[in-house]
Amino acid sequence: MFGKRKRLLPDAVKEQENNLLACVHCGFCLPHCPTYSVLGDENDSPRGRLYLMRAVAEGRITPDDAYTRHIESCIVCRACETACPSGVRYGTIMEAARCDLRRLGASDMGWLARVLRWMGLYLLPRRSLLRPAVFPMRIIRHLRPTDGWWRWLPSIVRLGLEMLPPPPLKRKFAPVSSHAPDKGVVVQFRGCVMDELFKNVNQATTRVLEVNGFRVTVPQAQTCCGSLHDHSGFVDAARELARKNIDSLEDGNDTPVVVNAAGCAALMKEYGELLKDDPRYAARAHRFASRVCDVTELLARTGVVKGASIQRKVTYDAPCHLYHAQKVKTAPLDVLKAVPDLDFRPLRGADRCCASGGIYNLTHPDIAEEVLQRKLSALFETGAETLVTANPGCQMQIQQGVRTAGMDVSVAHVIELLDESYEKAGYYDSTTSLKG
């Protein structure tokens, strides 16, 4: 069925055998699963998908269209892993199942969604192509009329354009000096989407780290982390990108690799697992993964320099791959405490998925829209003026939802708020340019 190529799903099921057997079908995962909450089908729940994947791995059923639909409809938010008392590593098995489906050529998506996914997977690692590809989309986004020809565009294209963030502000000033003792060197991972669409967040991250006593290096040879490839089942491509990042970001010390995108850091922390069967990279990948940390994780651990007062109603939405995959739950909130006088408003279901899921909101827009509406309802209840998060996909997803709903709420990265506070405190010199 899968030819001579190695099948990953049976191997993943075998490795997780003890955990799978420990699953007592308690159903603790059900209320935490966004797709089950929308579709109400047991086959679209974590335990239902685990049953299907195990049945395929053991040859009891064949991967038909129904099986493919249930596997592809998962957002892989990994909230079920947090809820599971048995410790089942659901994400690992799901990615193996999708890899097998890719090798079968199976998909439940329409042709346009498949084209968009292919474009994303092809463009993200190729910086020279990504920038010119995004530029015309930005132009269209800012020329968007309220009616006329815009309504004739396919809905999936309109949705993609609404997700694009506004152009970054040209604020490239550098810190006057560090406001903390020297804490050593860190390597900043700039990513692909972050560097192209959220360059302002990358620059803010550099400034904030320097104010907090870190000396920042940004190796130029780094590339896409490979998370979208891995989650979509293109594991071989993800492994190749992981090797390139290890080669470019590796050093002989334990220098932290700082990441400001939750989805990127989640996979980079699992490079050891991803490359465990590669004799040349297995040990190196394990060491590299131990160095990776989210920027809020590093700041909360080492202490955050306080900034100037910002009097604003703010709420925080936790990215799934920060909260559930990395288990970083309180660090972003600790970072926000360094901004005096914030009126913080807790968000109901802050740890629940917004349905960004890489490009899930483009490949499964109907499910994603219903999940997003629940997030927007919770946001409305807070009365917040600004929602902060820590992942570009979440930021774009919630941002387009806020725009479409006509809500007067700005959406930003946690680090941007701290950066604004530092600017007000006079920690920056507008006459000194920050490279990058």
ChimeraX attribute file (.defattr): number of C-alpha atoms within 10 A of each C-alpha:
attribute: neighborCount
match mode: 1-to-1
recipient: residues
	/A:1	9
	/A:2	10
	/A:3	8
	/A:4	6
	/A:5	9
	/A:6	11
	/A:7	18
	/A:8	18
	/A:9	24
	/A:10	21
	/A:11	14
	/A:12	20
	/A:13	23
	/A:14	16
	/A:15	12
	/A:16	18
	/A:17	14
	/A:18	13
	/A:19	16
	/A:20	21
	/A:21	11
	/A:22	13
	/A:23	17
	/A:24	11
	/A:25	15
	/A:26	11
	/A:27	16
	/A:28	15
	/A:29	20
	/A:30	23
	/A:31	14
	/A:32	23
	/A:33	23
	/A:34	27
	/A:35	25
	/A:36	20
	/A:37	16
	/A:38	14
	/A:39	13
	/A:40	12
	/A:41	12
	/A:42	13
	/A:43	19
	/A:44	25
	/A:45	27
	/A:46	30
	/A:47	23
	/A:48	18
	/A:49	20
	/A:50	22
	/A:51	15
	/A:52	20
	/A:53	24
	/A:54	21
	/A:55	15
	/A:56	18
	/A:57	21
	/A:58	14
	/A:59	11
	/A:60	9
	/A:61	13
	/A:62	14
	/A:63	21
	/A:64	11
	/A:65	12
	/A:66	11
	/A:67	19
	/A:68	17
	/A:69	17
	/A:70	19
	/A:71	28
	/A:72	23
	/A:73	19
	/A:74	22
	/A:75	23
	/A:76	28
	/A:77	25
	/A:78	23
	/A:79	25
	/A:80	26
	/A:81	19
	/A:82	18
	/A:83	18
	/A:84	20
	/A:85	14
	/A:86	16
	/A:87	16
	/A:88	22
	/A:89	18
	/A:90	24
	/A:91	18
	/A:92	19
	/A:93	24
	/A:94	25
	/A:95	23
	/A:96	25
	/A:97	28
	/A:98	24
	/A:99	23
	/A:100	23
	/A:101	24
	/A:102	15
	/A:103	16
	/A:104	13
	/A:105	8
	/A:106	16
	/A:107	16
	/A:108	18
	/A:109	16
	/A:110	10
	/A:111	11
	/A:112	14
	/A:113	19
	/A:114	15
	/A:115	12
	/A:116	17
	/A:117	21
	/A:118	12
	/A:119	13
	/A:120	16
	/A:121	20
	/A:122	14
	/A:123	18
	/A:124	22
	/A:125	20
	/A:126	13
	/A:127	17
	/A:128	10
	/A:129	12
	/A:130	18
	/A:131	17
	/A:132	10
	/A:133	13
	/A:134	15
	/A:135	13
	/A:136	10
	/A:137	16
	/A:138	18
	/A:139	11
	/A:140	12
	/A:141	18
	/A:142	13
	/A:143	10
	/A:144	15
	/A:145	11
	/A:146	8
	/A:147	8
	/A:148	8
	/A:149	9
	/A:150	15
	/A:151	11
	/A:152	9
	/A:153	10
	/A:154	10
	/A:155	13
	/A:156	17
	/A:157	16
	/A:158	15
	/A:159	18
	/A:160	18
	/A:161	19
	/A:162	22
	/A:163	21
	/A:164	20
	/A:165	18
	/A:166	12
	/A:167	12
	/A:168	12
	/A:169	8
	/A:170	8
	/A:171	12
	/A:172	19
	/A:173	18
	/A:174	22
	/A:175	23
	/A:176	16
	/A:177	13
	/A:178	19
	/A:179	15
	/A:180	14
	/A:181	10
	/A:182	13
	/A:183	13
	/A:184	11
	/A:185	17
	/A:186	19
	/A:187	21
	/A:188	24
	/A:189	27
	/A:190	28
	/A:191	24
	/A:192	23
	/A:193	18
	/A:194	20
	/A:195	17
	/A:196	18
	/A:197	20
	/A:198	21
	/A:199	20
	/A:200	21
	/A:201	23
	/A:202	24
	/A:203	22
	/A:204	25
	/A:205	26
	/A:206	27
	/A:207	26
	/A:208	27
	/A:209	26
	/A:210	23
	/A:211	26
	/A:212	22
	/A:213	20
	/A:214	20
	/A:215	17
	/A:216	17
	/A:217	14
	/A:218	15
	/A:219	15
	/A:220	10
	/A:221	10
	/A:222	21
	/A:223	23
	/A:224	25
	/A:225	29
	/A:226	29
	/A:227	24
	/A:228	23
	/A:229	25
	/A:230	21
	/A:231	22
	/A:232	25
	/A:233	21
	/A:234	22
	/A:235	23
	/A:236	15
	/A:237	17
	/A:238	24
	/A:239	20
	/A:240	13
	/A:241	20
	/A:242	27
	/A:243	21
	/A:244	16
	/A:245	23
	/A:246	20
	/A:247	16
	/A:248	14
	/A:249	22
	/A:250	19
	/A:251	11
	/A:252	5
	/A:253	7
	/A:254	14
	/A:255	16
	/A:256	21
	/A:257	25
	/A:258	24
	/A:259	25
	/A:260	26
	/A:261	27
	/A:262	27
	/A:263	26
	/A:264	26
	/A:265	28
	/A:266	25
	/A:267	25
	/A:268	28
	/A:269	22
	/A:270	20
	/A:271	29
	/A:272	22
	/A:273	15
	/A:274	22
	/A:275	22
	/A:276	16
	/A:277	11
	/A:278	14
	/A:279	9
	/A:280	11
	/A:281	20
	/A:282	18
	/A:283	14
	/A:284	19
	/A:285	26
	/A:286	19
	/A:287	17
	/A:288	26
	/A:289	21
	/A:290	16
	/A:291	18
	/A:292	26
	/A:293	22
	/A:294	24
	/A:295	27
	/A:296	25
	/A:297	20
	/A:298	19
	/A:299	19
	/A:300	18
	/A:301	12
	/A:302	12
	/A:303	13
	/A:304	24
	/A:305	19
	/A:306	19
	/A:307	21
	/A:308	19
	/A:309	16
	/A:310	16
	/A:311	12
	/A:312	13
	/A:313	17
	/A:314	23
	/A:315	25
	/A:316	26
	/A:317	27
	/A:318	26
	/A:319	29
	/A:320	30
	/A:321	25
	/A:322	26
	/A:323	23
	/A:324	21
	/A:325	24
	/A:326	18
	/A:327	12
	/A:328	19
	/A:329	16
	/A:330	13
	/A:331	19
	/A:332	24
	/A:333	16
	/A:334	17
	/A:335	24
	/A:336	23
	/A:337	17
	/A:338	20
	/A:339	22
	/A:340	14
	/A:341	13
	/A:342	16
	/A:343	14
	/A:344	19
	/A:345	18
	/A:346	16
	/A:347	21
	/A:348	17
	/A:349	15
	/A:350	19
	/A:351	18
	/A:352	21
	/A:353	28
	/A:354	31
	/A:355	31
	/A:356	27
	/A:357	24
	/A:358	22
	/A:359	20
	/A:360	21
	/A:361	24
	/A:362	23
	/A:363	23
	/A:364	21
	/A:365	18
	/A:366	12
	/A:367	19
	/A:368	23
	/A:369	18
	/A:370	16
	/A:371	21
	/A:372	23
	/A:373	17
	/A:374	16
	/A:375	22
	/A:376	16
	/A:377	11
	/A:378	16
	/A:379	27
	/A:380	16
	/A:381	12
	/A:382	17
	/A:383	15
	/A:384	21
	/A:385	18
	/A:386	20
	/A:387	24
	/A:388	22
	/A:389	26
	/A:390	27
	/A:391	25
	/A:392	25
	/A:393	25
	/A:394	28
	/A:395	24
	/A:396	19
	/A:397	27
	/A:398	26
	/A:399	22
	/A:400	21
	/A:401	21
	/A:402	20
	/A:403	14
	/A:404	11
	/A:405	11
	/A:406	9
	/A:407	14
	/A:408	12
	/A:409	18
	/A:410	15
	/A:411	22
	/A:412	20
	/A:413	24
	/A:414	24
	/A:415	27
	/A:416	20
	/A:417	20
	/A:418	25
	/A:419	26
	/A:420	17
	/A:421	20
	/A:422	24
	/A:423	19
	/A:424	14
	/A:425	13
	/A:426	13
	/A:427	21
	/A:428	20
	/A:429	15
	/A:430	15
	/A:431	10
	/A:432	12
	/A:433	12
	/A:434	16
	/A:435	9
	/A:436	11
